[in-house]
Amino acid sequence: MADESLAGFKAKYADIDRRLDEGLPEGESASVKAEIIGLFKTVEQTVADLAALKEEIRALVDKWKAQQAAAPSLAPQFSGDKPVVHADHIGASTFIEKGWSRLSLGDYDGAETALKRAIELSPGDPQSEALLGWAQMLNEKYDEALANFQKVLMREPSNALARINVGYICLKKRTFGEAIEHLSKAIRLDNDKKATLYAHFYLGLVYLEREMYEDAENFFQKTLLLGPNLIEAYYEMGRAYWFNEQKDEALDTWKRGFAANKFNPWGKRCAELLKTVEEGGEPSRT
């Protein structure tokens, strides 16, 4: 539909342009002026309608994400805040905005392509490198993402979001010492609420992986104090209790997780795990 509209607009433009080049017959000047104004207004309204539709499509993406209960991710939720960019003569800002837009839609390959182009045009831009790191991390390209976040931290050591992303990647790569170092630093910085929240959560996961269950429980408890809506913390804290032979506490935690948001993928997983253990099964160790 958009292609047909664009083709029609271009055809109308070409027709008016041709008639102007040939010279207008006497008496047609006013009518051609009206045609030009009409074309401009129609295109302007179409652009506005398409912009509104674009935002509605974002809502479809959010709905799709909410229904992906089969394998919800423990990765940090990408911030929907649009980057503050300024127009530049080399065009890097256009690709930064395009990369952010693709990233917020979950098109990680498209985001990576756009952001690499932004960096080609403006090398060393920390905003582009951070967004590229997000795209690669969410696409599970951990080594490449780690390299980009490390570049960001060299220029911005107090960038707590970049630091917790490095911590998450180190957790996935099972380099637990480095994960603890970065996540603890993010907590000490305490300059970004989201970063502080995820730093506690990921430290809980680190200690859960290391079978240091009481430490894991403490970090998950702090996580839920900071962010009661991070439902995955209920799921993981329940696992920590279960493996620490605190079965009643585990059951209660999963019940609270499901009650907190029964439509959330992690809330549903809490309910599924409750059913599993009630039927004599065991939580997964991974």
C-alpha positions as CSV (number, residue, x, y, z in Angstrom):
1,M,0.0,0.0,0.0
2,A,2.8,2.4,0.9
3,D,4.6,1.5,-2.3
4,E,1.5,2.2,-4.3
5,S,1.0,5.6,-2.6
6,L,4.6,6.5,-3.2
7,A,4.5,5.6,-6.8
8,G,1.3,7.6,-7.2
9,F,2.8,10.7,-5.6
10,K,5.9,10.4,-7.7
11,A,3.8,10.1,-10.9
12,K,1.8,13.2,-9.9
13,Y,4.9,15.1,-9.1
14,A,6.5,14.1,-12.5
15,D,3.3,15.1,-14.4
16,I,3.3,18.6,-12.8
17,D,7.1,18.9,-13.3
18,R,6.8,18.0,-17.0
19,R,4.0,20.6,-17.6
20,L,6.0,23.3,-15.8
21,D,9.0,22.5,-18.0
22,E,6.9,22.7,-21.2
23,G,5.3,25.9,-20.1
24,L,1.8,26.3,-18.9
25,P,-1.0,27.4,-21.3
26,E,-2.5,30.7,-20.4
27,G,-5.0,30.5,-17.6
28,E,-3.7,27.3,-16.1
29,S,-1.3,28.8,-13.6
30,A,-3.8,29.0,-10.7
31,S,-5.0,25.4,-11.2
32,V,-1.5,24.0,-11.3
33,K,-0.7,25.9,-8.1
34,A,-3.7,24.3,-6.5
35,E,-2.5,20.9,-7.7
36,I,0.9,21.5,-6.1
37,I,-0.6,22.6,-2.8
38,G,-3.0,19.6,-2.9
39,L,-0.1,17.2,-3.5
40,F,1.9,18.7,-0.7
41,K,-1.0,18.4,1.8
42,T,-1.8,14.8,0.8
43,V,1.8,13.7,1.2
44,E,2.1,15.6,4.5
45,Q,-1.1,13.8,5.8
46,T,0.2,10.4,4.6
47,V,3.5,10.9,6.4
48,A,1.6,11.7,9.6
49,D,-0.6,8.7,9.2
50,L,2.3,6.4,8.6
51,A,4.1,7.8,11.6
52,A,1.1,7.0,13.8
53,L,0.9,3.5,12.3
54,K,4.6,3.1,13.0
55,E,4.0,3.7,16.7
56,E,1.0,1.3,16.6
57,I,3.3,-1.4,15.2
58,R,5.5,-0.9,18.3
59,A,2.5,-1.9,20.4
60,L,2.3,-5.1,18.3
61,V,5.9,-5.9,19.1
62,D,5.3,-5.4,22.8
63,K,2.3,-7.7,22.6
64,W,4.3,-10.3,20.8
65,K,7.1,-10.1,23.4
66,A,4.6,-10.5,26.2
67,Q,3.4,-13.8,24.7
68,Q,6.8,-15.4,24.4
69,A,6.4,-17.4,27.5
70,A,8.2,-20.5,26.3
71,A,11.8,-19.2,26.8
72,P,11.8,-15.8,28.4
73,S,15.2,-14.2,28.5
74,L,17.2,-13.1,31.6
75,A,18.9,-10.4,29.5
76,P,18.4,-6.8,30.6
77,Q,15.3,-5.2,29.1
78,F,16.4,-2.8,26.5
79,S,15.6,0.8,27.5
80,G,12.9,2.3,25.3
81,D,14.3,5.8,25.8
82,K,15.0,7.4,22.4
83,P,18.7,8.5,22.2
84,V,19.3,12.2,22.1
85,V,21.1,12.8,18.8
86,H,21.8,16.0,16.8
87,A,21.7,16.3,13.1
88,D,25.2,16.1,11.6
89,H,26.6,16.7,8.1
90,I,28.0,13.2,7.9
91,G,24.7,11.5,8.6
92,A,25.7,9.4,11.6
93,S,22.7,10.6,13.6
94,T,20.3,9.1,11.0
95,F,21.8,5.6,11.5
96,I,21.9,6.0,15.3
97,E,18.1,6.7,15.3
98,K,17.5,3.8,12.8
99,G,19.6,1.5,15.0
100,W,17.7,2.4,18.1
101,S,14.4,2.0,16.3
102,R,15.4,-1.5,15.0
103,L,16.7,-2.4,18.4
104,S,13.4,-1.4,20.2
105,L,11.5,-3.5,17.7
106,G,13.7,-6.6,18.3
107,D,15.3,-6.5,14.9
108,Y,18.8,-7.1,16.2
109,D,20.5,-7.8,12.9
110,G,19.0,-4.7,11.4
111,A,20.1,-2.6,14.4
112,E,23.6,-4.0,14.1
113,T,23.8,-3.1,10.4
114,A,22.6,0.5,11.1
115,L,24.8,1.1,14.1
116,K,28.0,-0.3,12.4
117,R,27.3,2.3,9.7
118,A,26.9,5.0,12.3
119,I,30.3,4.1,13.7
120,E,31.9,4.1,10.3
121,L,30.7,7.7,9.8
122,S,31.6,8.8,13.4
123,P,34.3,6.5,14.9
124,G,34.5,6.2,18.6
125,D,31.0,7.5,19.4
126,P,30.1,5.9,22.7
127,Q,26.3,6.1,22.1
128,S,26.6,4.1,18.9
129,E,29.0,1.6,20.5
130,A,26.7,1.2,23.5
131,L,23.6,0.6,21.2
132,L,25.6,-1.8,19.1
133,G,26.6,-3.7,22.2
134,W,23.0,-4.0,23.2
135,A,22.1,-5.3,19.7
136,Q,24.9,-7.9,19.8
137,M,24.2,-9.0,23.4
138,L,20.5,-9.5,22.8
139,N,21.4,-11.4,19.6
140,E,23.7,-13.6,21.8
141,K,26.9,-12.4,20.1
142,Y,28.6,-12.1,23.4
143,D,32.2,-11.7,22.4
144,E,31.4,-8.8,20.0
145,A,29.1,-7.2,22.5
146,L,31.7,-7.4,25.3
147,A,34.3,-5.7,23.1
148,N,31.9,-2.8,22.4
149,F,30.8,-2.3,26.0
150,Q,34.5,-2.3,27.1
151,K,35.1,0.5,24.7
152,V,32.2,2.4,26.2
153,L,33.6,1.8,29.7
154,M,37.0,3.0,28.8
155,R,35.5,6.4,27.9
156,E,32.7,6.4,30.4
157,P,33.7,4.4,33.5
158,S,30.6,5.5,35.4
159,N,28.2,4.1,32.7
160,A,26.4,1.7,35.0
161,L,24.1,0.2,32.3
162,A,27.1,-0.7,30.2
163,R,28.7,-2.2,33.3
164,I,25.8,-4.4,34.2
165,N,25.6,-5.6,30.6
166,V,29.3,-6.6,30.8
167,G,28.4,-8.4,34.1
168,Y,25.5,-10.2,32.3
169,I,27.8,-11.3,29.5
170,C,30.4,-12.5,31.9
171,L,27.7,-14.5,33.7
172,K,26.7,-16.1,30.4
173,K,30.4,-16.9,29.6
174,R,30.8,-18.2,33.2
175,T,33.6,-15.9,34.1
176,F,32.1,-15.3,37.5
177,G,35.0,-13.3,39.0
178,E,34.7,-10.6,36.3
179,A,30.9,-10.6,36.6
180,I,31.1,-10.0,40.3
181,E,33.7,-7.2,39.8
182,H,31.5,-5.3,37.3
183,L,28.2,-5.9,39.0
184,S,29.5,-4.8,42.4
185,K,31.0,-1.7,40.8
186,A,27.5,-0.9,39.4
187,I,26.0,-1.2,42.8
188,R,28.7,1.1,44.3
189,L,28.1,3.7,41.6
190,D,24.3,3.6,42.3
191,N,23.7,6.2,39.6
192,D,21.1,4.4,37.6
193,K,18.1,2.6,39.2
194,K,17.7,0.1,36.4
195,A,21.4,-0.8,36.6
196,T,21.4,-1.1,40.4
197,L,18.3,-3.4,40.1
198,Y,19.9,-5.7,37.5
199,A,23.2,-5.7,39.3
200,H,21.6,-7.2,42.4
201,F,19.7,-9.7,40.3
202,Y,22.7,-10.9,38.3
203,L,24.8,-11.2,41.4
204,G,22.0,-13.5,42.7
205,L,22.4,-15.5,39.5
206,V,26.2,-15.7,39.8
207,Y,25.9,-17.1,43.4
208,L,23.1,-19.4,42.4
209,E,25.4,-20.8,39.6
210,R,28.2,-21.2,42.1
211,E,25.8,-23.0,44.5
212,M,26.3,-20.3,47.2
213,Y,22.6,-20.4,47.9
214,E,22.3,-18.1,50.9
215,D,24.2,-15.4,49.1
216,A,22.0,-15.8,46.1
217,E,18.9,-15.5,48.3
218,N,20.1,-12.3,49.8
219,F,20.7,-10.7,46.4
220,F,17.3,-11.8,45.1
221,Q,15.6,-10.4,48.2
222,K,17.3,-7.1,47.6
223,T,16.3,-7.2,44.0
224,L,12.6,-7.6,44.9
225,L,12.9,-4.7,47.4
226,L,14.3,-2.5,44.6
227,G,12.0,-3.8,41.8
228,P,8.9,-5.9,42.9
229,N,7.9,-6.2,39.3
230,L,11.0,-8.0,38.2
231,I,9.1,-11.4,38.3
232,E,12.1,-13.4,37.2
233,A,13.6,-12.7,40.6
234,Y,10.8,-14.7,42.3
235,Y,11.5,-17.6,39.9
236,E,15.2,-17.7,40.6
237,M,14.9,-17.0,44.3
238,G,12.6,-20.0,44.5
239,R,15.2,-22.1,42.9
240,A,17.8,-20.9,45.3
241,Y,15.6,-21.8,48.3
242,W,14.8,-25.2,46.7
243,F,18.4,-26.2,46.2
244,N,19.2,-25.0,49.7
245,E,16.6,-27.5,51.0
246,Q,14.2,-24.7,52.0
247,K,11.3,-26.3,50.1
248,D,8.5,-24.4,51.9
249,E,10.1,-21.0,51.2
250,A,10.6,-22.0,47.6
251,L,6.9,-22.9,47.1
252,D,5.8,-19.7,48.8
253,T,8.1,-17.6,46.6
254,W,6.8,-19.2,43.3
255,K,3.2,-18.6,44.5
256,R,4.0,-15.0,45.2
257,G,5.7,-14.7,41.8
258,F,2.6,-16.0,40.0
259,A,0.3,-13.8,42.1
260,A,2.4,-10.7,41.3
261,N,1.7,-11.1,37.6
262,K,0.1,-14.2,36.3
263,F,0.3,-12.9,32.7
264,N,4.0,-12.3,32.8
265,P,6.1,-15.1,31.1
266,W,8.1,-15.5,34.4
267,G,4.9,-15.5,36.4
268,K,3.7,-18.4,34.2
269,R,7.0,-20.2,34.7
270,C,6.5,-19.8,38.5
271,A,3.1,-21.6,38.1
272,E,4.6,-24.3,35.9
273,L,7.4,-25.0,38.4
274,L,4.9,-25.2,41.2
275,K,3.0,-27.8,39.3
276,T,6.2,-29.7,38.4
277,V,7.4,-30.0,42.1
278,E,3.9,-30.8,43.3
279,E,3.9,-33.7,40.9
280,G,7.2,-34.9,42.3
281,G,9.5,-33.3,39.8
282,E,12.6,-31.1,40.3
283,P,13.5,-27.6,39.2
284,S,16.1,-27.4,36.4
285,R,19.7,-26.7,37.5
286,T,20.2,-24.4,34.5
